[in-house]
């Protein structure tokens, strides 16, 4: 039973006693004294009811119009049965305390994912470095070249490629786990995330798009988590996000260099809920657009605008 309900019952009980004893006690106390006692009890009852009404109004104000139990409220108290004096203690109600604990845990989990992302970025850089060291080409010829490189590893006809592939194989599980930790992914989702990890047998375009897809995928996961936790303005998070965006810009530039259509790239990014306007316009991207526009700055700006980039 609620504490307030207990107090209400106490007053009802006192009132019942008074009514029941009226015929017996009134002659002993005298009509005047008995009337005073009844008035005192009724005054204390009304005082208690008014205090409860006032507290309910305060709670609704503090909770933005919501019911008691959502914010600050009565958390305890005592009542003197002789005088009717009530002493109440205020604080977070159980419901509000529970919500606060949930919010704290959500924020803690979100910041833990930011830390995991911070640890994942150097691993992605290392992986990308080894991938660039293994030659490949564009189109169907690049695919055959990639397959040839992959086949040469067991034979070790090219020791450098064989060593690089050994390093790549060691990094793949770390990246998959990193995707899982940062994105809070289930096992099936982790398996799907592995598809974003470039393969040696891929041609240059596919490697580039997979790399871009993986980065934007993880960016979407971390931004959603931080938005929900209310920590979207946290400086540590923004610093890590900035580092991630630099790598997304680099991958975007690599894709443009390979001749991948800019509008298609923007659409591709949209699939991961990443706007092209979120990608930092780097000197590398600007240079590529100018080259593709034969040095015409106005044309380069139009291309950037069509892709949704900030120029």
N, C-alpha and C positions, 0 to 999 in steps of 0.2 A: 504494500500500500504506500502511496506517495506521502512524504512527510507533511505536506500541506493538508492532505486529506485527513491524516491523523489529528492534526491540530484542529481542524474543523469538527471532527468527531468529538474531541475533548470539549469544545464549546457546546456542542449539542448535548453532550452528556451532563454538563453542568446545568444547562437549561432544563433538562429533563428532571434532574434532582430537585431543582427549585420548584418546578411545577408539581412534582409528586409530594413534596413536603409542605406545600403551601397550607394545606388544611391542618397539618400537625404543628408546623413551626410558627405560623403566623401568630397564634395566640401567645406563644412563648416569647417571641421577639417583639411583638407589638406590631400593629399595622404600619406604623411609620417606619420602624427599623426594617421590616420586611420589604416594604416598598423601596427603600433606599438600596437594599441588597439586590433586588431585582433590576433596578435602574443601572446599578454598577455593572452587573453581569451583561445587560443588554448593551451598555456603552462599550464594554470591552469586546463584545462580539462584533459590533459594528466597526470598531477600530481595526480589528483583525481583518475583517472583510475588505475594508478600505485599503489597508496595506497591501493585501493580495492584488487588488485591482490596480493600485499604483505600480506595483512591481511588474505586473503583466504588461502595462502600458510602456514601462521603461524597456522591457525586453523586446517588445515589438519595435520600438524605436531603434534600439541597438542592432536588431536583426534585420532591419530594412523591411519591417512589416511582417516578418515571419513569426511563428509561434514560439512559446516559451520552450526552452531546451535547446535553442539554436545558437545562443550567444551568451551574454553575461546575465546571471540570474541568481536566485537564492540557492546556496549550496549547503546550508545548514543553519542551525539556530536553536534557541531554547525559549521556553515560555514558563513564566512563574504563575502557577495555578492560583496562588493567593492574591497576587496583585494584577495578574493579567499582563504583566510587562513582557514584551517580546523582544528578543535580541536575535537579529538575523545576520548571517555572514554572506557576503557576495563573492562571486568568482565565475569562472567558466563553468557552464552547466555540463553535465556528462556528454550530451550530444555535441556541444561545441568543442569540448576537449578531445572527443574522439575524432572529429573532423580535423582539428589542428594536428593531431598525431598522424593522420593520413596524409595531410598536406606536407608535413615534415618528411615523411618517408618518401613521398613522390619526389620532392626536391632532392633528397639524398640520392635516390636512384638515378635521377636525371644527371646530377653532377658526377656520379660514378661513371655514367656513360660518356660524359665529356672527357673524363680522364682516360677512358678506354680508347676514345677516338684520338686523343693526344698521343697515346702509345702506338696506335695503328698507323698513323701518317708516315713515320719513318720507315715502317715495314713496306708500305705501299711505294714509297720512294725507291727503296732498295730493289723491290720487285721490278719496278719500271726501268730502273737502270740496267738490270740484267736482260730484260726483254729487248731494250734498244741495242744491246750488244750482240743480239742474234739477228743476222740479216733476214730480211723478208722483202717482198715487193707488193705491188698493187694488183688488183684484179685477179683473174684466174691464174696468171703466171706467179703472182705472189703466193697464192694458195699452194701451188705445186712446190714453190721454193720453201715454204714453211713446212710442208710435209717432208721434204727432203732433209731439212734441218732436224726435224723430230726423229727421223729414221736414222740419222747419222750418230745420234747420241749413244745408243747401245754399242755400236761398232767403234765408237771413239775415233772415227776418221778425222774429226776436228776436235782435238782435246779441249780447246777453248769453249766451243759450243757445248760439249759434253759436261764440262765443269759448271758452266752457266745454268744448264738445265737441271743439274743436281741441286744447285742453290735455289732455283725456282720451285722445284718439287718440295724443298724444305720449307719454303715461305708460304706455299699455298694453304696448308692447314692453319697457319697463324692468321692469314687474311680471312679465311672462312670463320674462324673463331671470333676474330675482331668484328666482322660484320654482325655476327650473332650477338656479341656483347653490346655493341653500340646500338644496334637496331632492335635489341631485345627480341630476337627471332627464335621461333620454334625450330626444331630439327628439320622439318620439311622446308621451312622458309630458308634455313641455312643452305640446304641443298640447292634451292633455286638461286640463292645469292652467289653460289660458286660459278654459275654460268656467266657472271659478270667478270670473272677473272680471265684475262687473256691467255690464249694457248700459243705455244710456239708454232703450231701448224696453221694458225690463222694468218690471213694476209694482213697487210698494213692497215687497211680501212677497218677491218673487223677488230683488230687489236685496239685501234684508237677508240672505236665506238664502245667496246666492252669496258675499256678503262674509264671513259667518260660516264658510261651507265653506272658503273660501280660507285664512282665518287658522288654522282647526283643521287643515287639510291640511298647512300649512307647519310648524305646531307639532309635529305627529306626526313629520314627517321630521327635524326638528332634534333632538327628544328621543331618537329612536332612534339617531341618529348619536352623540350625546353619551354615551348609555348604553354603546354599543359601545366607545367610545374610553376609557371609564373616567373621564370628566371631568364627570360629572353634577353634581358639587358645585362646579365652577369658579365663582367669584364673578362673573366677566364674563358667563358664560353665563346664570347665574341672574338677573342684572340685565336682560339682554335678554329672557329668558323672561317676567319680571315685566311688562315693557312690552308684550309681545305679549298676555299674559293680560288686561291692562287693556282692550285693544282688543277682545278676544273678549267680555269682560263687557259692553262698550258695545254691541257688535253683538247680543248676547243680549238686552239690555234693549230695544233698538230692535225686535227681533222680538216681544217680549212686548207692547210698546206697540201694535203693529199687530194684536194679537189672535191671533197664532200660538200654537197650543196648546203649553204648556210641556212636557208629556210627549213630544210629537212632536219638540220641539227637543232634548230629552235623547237620544232615539233617534237623531236626526240626528247629534248630536255623537258618539255611540257608534260610528257608522260610520267616523269618523276616529280611533277609539281614544282619544277624549278623554272623560273622565268629567265629568259635571256638577259633581261635588264639587271638580274642579280649577279651576273657574271662581270667581274671587274674588267674594264676595258684596258688591256695592257698595251705596251708599246709593240709587243710582238703581234698581237691581233691587228692593231692599227696598221702596221707595216704590211701585213699580208693583204689587207683590204685595199691599201693604196696600190700595191703591186698588181692585184687583180683588176684595179680600175685604171691601170696605166698611168698612175700618178695624179689622176683627177680626184681632188679632194671632195668636191661636191658629189661625185658619183660614189665615192667611198662612203660618205656620210649617208647617202640614200640606201646603199647596201646594208650598212649597219642598222639603219632605222627599220628597214624591211625585216631584218632578223630580230628586231627588238632590242638590239644592243644600244647602250648609251655611248655616244661618240663625242 
